[in-house]
């Protein structure tokens, strides 16, 4: 490996660190600590006790959905940019491997959401609550 390869690995590590920080919300938490914005009633800590039919709860849900959609578009766009970089630096075959793996990983994450939703429905209707500990342990 030459110095160019090491520089690319360092840049990649920095990029992954920044992406993880953004994804985990560390920058947003830091901004709230530094700026100390006034509290928005939609982001109040007691949002769990709001009536789901209440107007502020519906606004919060709509805002969270929009925010999730924006971040999904951001991460998929970054994956597309990375695929383009792989294509121009390593060729079509490596790019195809990356895109195939990325699509497979996305489909598995949707499958996991279905499983979590199924479990939440089972527990909501008090089915299998006696073995809840054993299911979550494995």
N, C-alpha and C positions, 0 to 999 in steps of 0.2 A: 504494500500500500504506500502510495506517495502522499505528500502533504495535501494535495488537492482532495484526496479521498477522506483524510482526517477532517478537513475543513467542512466537507459536506456532512459528515456524521455529526460534527458539533452543531452545525446549522439545523440539522434535522432534530437533534436533541433539544435545542432551544425552542424550535417550533412546536414540538410535542409538549414541552413544559408550559409554554404559553397557551396552547390549545386546551390542555388539561385545566389550567387555572381559569380560563374563560368558562369551560364547561362546568366546573365545580362552583362557579359563581364567586370566586375569590376576589376578582376585581370589583364586582358589584358590592360585596360586603365591605371592601376597603373604602369604596366611594361613600357608602352610607356612614361609615365611621368618621371619615374625614370631613364630609360636608354637613352631617347631622341634619338631614332634611326633615321637614316637618312630616308627621305621620299622615299617610294617606289612609282614609277609612277603609279602602278596599284591601289594603295589605295589613290590616289589624291582626294581631296574634290570635284573636278569638274567632277567626273566620270559620272554624269548625262548628261553632254553635249557631251560626246564622241559618235562617230558614232558607232551604235551597230555592224556594220560589221568590225570595226577597230580591228586589231590584239590584242591590249592591252585590249580592251573591252571584246573580246572573252576569253582571258586568265583570266581576272578577273572573268567572269561568270563561267568558268570551275573551278577556284580555290574556288569560293564561293560554288559551288555545291559539290565539294569534302569535303569542310569544314562542310557543312550542313550534308552530309552523315556520316562523322566521328562522329559528335556530336549526331546524331540520334542513331548510333550504341552504343555510350557510354551510353546514357540515357536508352535505351532498355536493355542493359547489366546490368546496375545498378538495373533496375526493376526486372530482372531475379534473381540477387543476393538477392534482398530483398525478392522475392518470396521464394527462397530457405531458407532464414532465418526464414520466417513465417512458412514454412513447418516443419522445425526442431524444432521450439519452440512452435507452436500452432496447428500443425496438418494439415492433408490433406484438410479438409473442409475449414478452414480459408485461406489456400493458394489458393484454387480454387476460393474463393470469391474475393481475391485480383487480381488474374490473369484475371478473368472474368471482373471485374471492369476496370482494366488497358486496356484490349483489347477494351472494349466498349468506354472508353475515347479516345483511339487512333483513333477509327473509327469515332467518333464525330469530332475530330480535322481535319480529312481528309474531312469530310462533310463541315466544316467551310471553308476550303481552296477552295472548289468548289464554295461556296457562294461568297466569296471574289473575286474569278476569274470571276464569272458571273457578279457581280456588276462592276468590272473594265472594262469588255467588254461592258456593257451597257453604261457606261460613256464615254468610248473611242469612241463609235459611236454616242454620244450625244443623247442617248435615256433616257428619264426620268430625264433630267438635271434640269427641273423646280421643281421637288419634291425632289431633292438631300438632302436638309437641313432636311426635315421631315423624310426621310428614315434613315439618320445617327443619328438623334436625338433619335430614339427608339431603 
